[in-house]
Amino acid sequence: MKTYKIAVIPGDGIGPEVLEAGVNVMKVISELDGRFRFDFTFFPWGCEYYLKHGKMLADDGMQTLKKFDAIYLGAVGAPSVPDHISLWDLLLRIRKEFNQYVNLRPITLLEESLSPIKGKGMKEIDMLIIRENSEGEYAGAGDRLFKGTKEEVALQTGVFSRKGTERIIRYAFEEAKKKGKSLTSISKANALNYSMVFWDEVFEEVKQDYPEVPTYSYLVDAAAMFMVKQPERFEIVVTSNLFGDILTDLGAALSGGLGLAAGANINPEKEFPSMFEPIHGSAPDIAGKGIANPLAAIWSVSQMLDFFDYEDTGKIVLESIQNVLKEREFLTPDMGGDATTSQVAERIIKRLIQYYN
């Protein structure tokens, strides 16, 4: 039996609540499946840690995390800590130092009643957005000049390397080829005449190696409109860091809300651990009330299983989420129900047990 070492960072706000649900699901699914087990180690890093120690994680934190097979992250952020500190000193640091250059965000409608778009259902809303996760507008390059004066200038430089751009586009082509789906590139070359023209050129170059993959290319503003009006246009999508960040939140709205939004930060070469997380944030306004939606955290468990090459088991977890959504008896308040976080998780676990029995 294969043992996977999982670093668990519950983080802030509702993070500990939803990750407890996810960890319980992982324990049960490993027992039911029988091919693998998980060895969990918990770390108290996040904003509370920052307020006590002046840092988001321990000095040897990155070296410690490097020894694990995967990282399971709850949420990062608190009103008492500036967002740029909580984001850059923990989440983005892990993504960058562990070369997690692929961000996978499934936009899949699991239950027809959750669609906010008239006439669009499960057949039309089913896409995977592959977001470049290491550079672009989030490279952290820039400066503040003449601070505190009337002439103050802020410079934020988008960084698009050939290596970084080509590897994410090639990864997306491989995914489209494997699944027999089309690939859509989203950029903004008409206005961003250096970075996005370069992106489009690399896309066309890599495209020549995959003649069997149907391709499309949209400007980001047009893509946002089409995602709402004609989501069926999209199957596999590849885009830059900033555009991917924005469009996946729009996609979350199409598939039922942020409570169902899962994300995987992948180092494909497995030289470093990959990281799996719900992307809904820490939601401090409902923290501690026991009503946070755990479905995104559990969906990210499905992504982790896919990454470990147990796609059959990952599919079972996803189907269990789908069954609970269809029942509509165990939903948290954000989805119109009155169930608690633990009740939803318990229902998922019951569904998993029923499947295996």
N, C-alpha and C positions, 0 to 999 in steps of 0.2 A: 504494500500500500504506500502510495506517494504522500509525503508530508510537505505541506506548503507553509512556510513561515510568513505570517501576516503581521505587519506593523499597523496597529490601530491608533489613529489620532482622532479622538472624538471631537476635539475643537471646542467651538463656542456655541452659545445659544441652544438651539434645538439639536445641534450635532450629536451630543451624547445620547439623546433620546432615540433618534432615528438609527444611529449606528448600533445601539443595543438591539434593536429589532433586526437589523441586518446580520449581526453576529449570531443571533439566535437561529436565524434561517440557515446560515452557513453551517452551524453545528448540526442541525437536523439533516440537511441535505447531504452532508458528508457521511453521516451514519446510514442514511437510506441508500445512498449510491454504493458505498463500500470500496470504491477504487482509490479514494484519497481522504486525507484528513487535514485539518487546519490547526496550526499552532499559533495562538494569538499572543502578542505582546502589546500592552497599552502604554501610550505616552501622553503626558498631561500638557502638551504644548498647545499654544494658542494665545488668545488675548489675556486671559487670567494669568497665565505664566509670564507674559510680557509685563503686566502691571507689578508682579512680584520681583521679577529678575531683570527687567529692562531688555529682554530679548524674547523673540517668538519661539525659539527652541534652544535646547542646550548647546553649548559650544561644540560638543562632539556629536551633535544630532545627526548631521548628514552622514558622518562616518558610521554611526550606529544603524541608520536606515539602510545603508548600502548592503547590509548583510541579509536583508529580507527578500522574499520572492515577490511580494506586492505590498502596497500601502493602501489602507482603507481609511479615507478621510471623511469626517463628518461635515463640518462647516467652519469657516474662518470669518471673524469680524465681530466687533462690539462697538457700541457708541463711545466707549471710553478710550478707544485706540483709533488714531487716524487710519482710514482705509488703505492709504498707500503703504503704511507700515505693515499692517496685518497681511496685506496681499503680497507685497514684494518680499517680506522677510520669512514667509513660510510657504505659501502655495506656489508662487512663481519661482521661488528659489529651488524648490524641489523639482518643478518641471524643467527648469533650465539646467541645473547641475546634474540631474539624472537623464538628461537628453531625451525627455519625453516629448518628442517633436510631433507626435501624432495625437490629436484629440478627436475622439469618436463620440458623436452625439446622435443617438437614434431618435428620429421623429416619426413615431409610429402610433397611429390611433388604434387603441386596443378595444375600445367600446364605442359604438356608433353614437350613443347619446352624449358623449363628451365633445363631439365636434361642434365648434362655434360657427361653422360655415354651413349655410343652407345648401343642401344637395351634395355635400362632400362627406364621404364616409371612409371606412377602413381601406377600401381599394384605392382611393385617391390620395390619402395621407399616409404614406409609407416611404420614408426616405432615410438615408444615413448621411449626415454631414461630417465630412472629414476636414478638420480645421488645422491649419499649420499652427504649431503650439510653442515655438521656440524663439521666433524673431518678429519680423514685420513691425507693426506699430508698438508692440509690447517689448521691444528689444531693450528699452531703458536708456536709449541714446538721446542726448539733448543737453540743454543748458538753460539757465536763467541769467539773463544779462541785465545790468543796471537795476538790480533789485531795489525796490523801495522808491524808485524815482518815476517821474512821468514818462520816461523813455524806456521803462521796463519792457523786456522782450522774453517770451518763453519759446524755446525751440524744442520740438519733439520730432525726432528723426526716425522714420520708418526704415528698417534694415531688411533688405531682401538679397540674400546671397544666392548664387547659383546652386550651391550644395543644398541649402535649406529649401529653396523653391522646387528644385527638381526632385528631391527625395519625397516630398509630400505629394506632389503630383503623380509621381510614379507609384507610390503606395496606393493612391486612389485608383489609378488605372488597374493595378493588380487586383484590388478589391472588386472593381466593376467586372473585370474579366472572370474572376472566380465565381461571381454570383450571376453572371450573364445579364448584367444590367447596363443602362446608359450612365454616362458620366457628364456632369455639368460643372463647368468652371465659372466662378463668380468673381468679377474684378471691377475695376473702375478706370479703364485705360483712357477714356475720353478726357478725364480731368487730372488724373495722377499720371502725368506723362513720362515719368521715369519708372517708378516701382511697378505700376500695373501694366504698362506696356511691356516691361521685362517679364512679368508674370505670364501674360498672354503669349509671348514669344516662346517661353519655356514650355508652356502647355502644348503649343503647336508642334514643338520639337519632339516631345515625349510621345505625343499622339501618333507619330509615325511608326512607333514600335508596337502599337496596339490597333491594327486595322479592323479587328473584329468588334471593338467597343464603339457603340454610337456615342457621339459627343455633341454637346451644346455649350454655348458660352453666353452669359448675360452680364450686363452691368448690374451692380448691386442694388440700385434703386428699382430697376425693372424686376429683378429677382424677388425683392421684397413684395412687390405688387403681385407677381405670379404665384408666390407661396400662398397668398390669401385667396386669390381668384381662381388659380388653376394649379393647385399643389401636385396634381398628377403629373405635371411636367418633370418632376424631380424624383430620381431614384438614388443614385450616388452623387454627392456634391462635394467639390473640393474648393476651398477658399482660404483667404489669408486670416491671420490671427484676429484682427479687429472685426472684420466682416463676419467671421465665423462666430465670434462672441455674441454679436448683436442678432444675427439671423437665427441662431439656435434658441435664443429666448423667444423670438417670434414663433419658431417651430414648436416650442413647448406649449405656447398658447393654443396652437392648432391641435395638439394631441391631448389636451386636458389640463394644462397648467404646469407650473413649476414643481408641484408635488409629484409629478411623474417624470421629471427631467433628470436623466442620469448621464454621467460623463466618464469616459476612460481616457487617461493620459498615458500613452503607450511609448515605451522604448522598444521598437520592434526587434532589435538585435538582442535584447535581454541581457545587455551588459550591466544594466541597472534595473532596480525594481520599477514596475509600472504602478500607477496610482489610480484608484477608482473612487468615485465620489458622486453624491447627489449634488446638483448645481443650484439648488434653491436658496442657498445662503443660510445665515444663522438665525434669522427671524426672531430677534430678541423680544419682540412684543408678545410672542406666545410661548417663549421658553419656560419650561418648568410646569406647564399646564397639562401636559400629557395628551395634547391634541395634534401634535405635529404629524404630517403625512409621511409614513415610512416607505412608501412605494418606490420613490426614486432611489432611496438607499438600497432597497432590495433589488431593484432593476440593475443597479451597478454591481450587485453580486452576480447577476446573470452575465454581465459583461466580463467580470473577472473569470468566471468559469469558461467562457468562450476563449479568453486569452490563454488559459491553462490547457486548452484543447479538449475541453469537455463540453463541446457545443450542444450535444444532446441534452446534457443536464441543465445547461444554461437555458435552453428552450423550455424545459419543464418548469423552471422558476418563472420564466416570463409568462407561460400559459397559466400558472397559478395566480399571478397578478391579474391576468385577463379574466379569469373565472371570478375572482373576487369583485372586480369592477362590474361584471355582468350581473352578479347577484344583487349588488347595490345595498346590501344589508350591513356591511361593515366598511363604511367610508368615513373619513375624518371630516370635520366641518368645512374645510376648504373645498371639498367635493360635494357638499350638500348633505353630509351625513352627521351622525352624532357619536361615532365610535372613537375610542381612544387609540393612541399609537400602538399600545400593546395588544389591543383587541384585533386591530388590523393584522398585525404580525402573527398573532395566534391563528387567525383565519387562514393566512397564507400557509402556515405550517400544517394546519389540518388538511388543506388541499394537497400539499405535497405528500403527506402520509397516505391520503386516499389514492393518489396516483400510483404510488409504489406498491400498495396493497391490492 
